[in-house]
Amino acid sequence: METNDIAHVQRTWDMVLGDGDDLARTFYDRLFAIDPSLRQLFAETDMAEQRKKVMQIITVAVRGLGKLNELTPAVEALGRAHAGYGVKNEHYQTVGAALAWTLAQRLGAAFTPEVREAWTRTYVTLAGIMQRAAGELAA
């Protein structure tokens, strides 16, 4: 990961982190607006608890970007767990779009093209690790 990407992602995450539950609620609302069929993956889920978990997971990932090699085993485990929940490769693109939209809404003018690209590269990197681990599980 590029140092500039890490700095942009960490700085902007700190900017939006203030009300984590509302941020997570906005993210899930957008996710389900993009693809309503994803709601079924959460049919038995306590969404208040899920919102806490997603905020914790993203925060840990963002804080650990400078030590990606140490973060990778946890991201791989997350990918394997998500495969068990029924997450498919195509869902990752939808999640990335929902995350980018949520960040754009919260950051406003601070979500510059450079920041958007940093988040995109970061998400693609982490999602790729998750997908590879899920693929290995299926093989």
HUPE-V480735 format. One record per residue. N is the residue number from 1. OMEGA is omega in whole degrees, 0 to 359 (NA if undefined). Layout:
# HUPE-V480735
n->[N & N]
omega->[OMEGA & OMEGA]
This chain:
# HUPE-V480735
n->[1 & 2 & 3 & 4 & 5 & 6 & 7 & 8 & 9 & 10 & 11 & 12 & 13 & 14 & 15 & 16 & 17 & 18 & 19 & 20 & 21 & 22 & 23 & 24 & 25 & 26 & 27 & 28 & 29 & 30 & 31 & 32 & 33 & 34 & 35 & 36 & 37 & 38 & 39 & 40 & 41 & 42 & 43 & 44 & 45 & 46 & 47 & 48 & 49 & 50 & 51 & 52 & 53 & 54 & 55 & 56 & 57 & 58 & 59 & 60 & 61 & 62 & 63 & 64 & 65 & 66 & 67 & 68 & 69 & 70 & 71 & 72 & 73 & 74 & 75 & 76 & 77 & 78 & 79 & 80 & 81 & 82 & 83 & 84 & 85 & 86 & 87 & 88 & 89 & 90 & 91 & 92 & 93 & 94 & 95 & 96 & 97 & 98 & 99 & 100 & 101 & 102 & 103 & 104 & 105 & 106 & 107 & 108 & 109 & 110 & 111 & 112 & 113 & 114 & 115 & 116 & 117 & 118 & 119 & 120 & 121 & 122 & 123 & 124 & 125 & 126 & 127 & 128 & 129 & 130 & 131 & 132 & 133 & 134 & 135 & 136 & 137 & 138 & 139]
omega->[179 & 180 & 179 & 178 & 180 & 181 & 180 & 182 & 181 & 181 & 183 & 175 & 177 & 180 & 185 & 189 & 186 & 179 & 185 & 182 & 179 & 177 & 179 & 178 & 178 & 179 & 182 & 176 & 180 & 179 & 182 & 175 & 179 & 182 & 181 & 181 & 179 & 178 & 183 & 177 & 183 & 186 & 182 & 187 & 170 & 188 & 176 & 178 & 179 & 179 & 176 & 182 & 182 & 178 & 178 & 182 & 180 & 180 & 178 & 180 & 181 & 181 & 183 & 185 & 180 & 179 & 186 & 180 & 178 & 181 & 188 & 180 & 179 & 179 & 176 & 179 & 178 & 178 & 178 & 179 & 180 & 176 & 178 & 178 & 180 & 179 & 181 & 182 & 182 & 179 & 182 & 178 & 180 & 178 & 178 & 178 & 179 & 179 & 180 & 179 & 181 & 179 & 179 & 180 & 184 & 185 & 180 & 183 & 179 & 178 & 182 & 175 & 179 & 178 & 178 & 180 & 178 & 178 & 180 & 180 & 180 & 180 & 180 & 179 & 183 & 178 & 178 & 177 & 179 & 182 & 178 & 180 & 178 & 179 & 178 & 179 & 181 & 184 & NA]
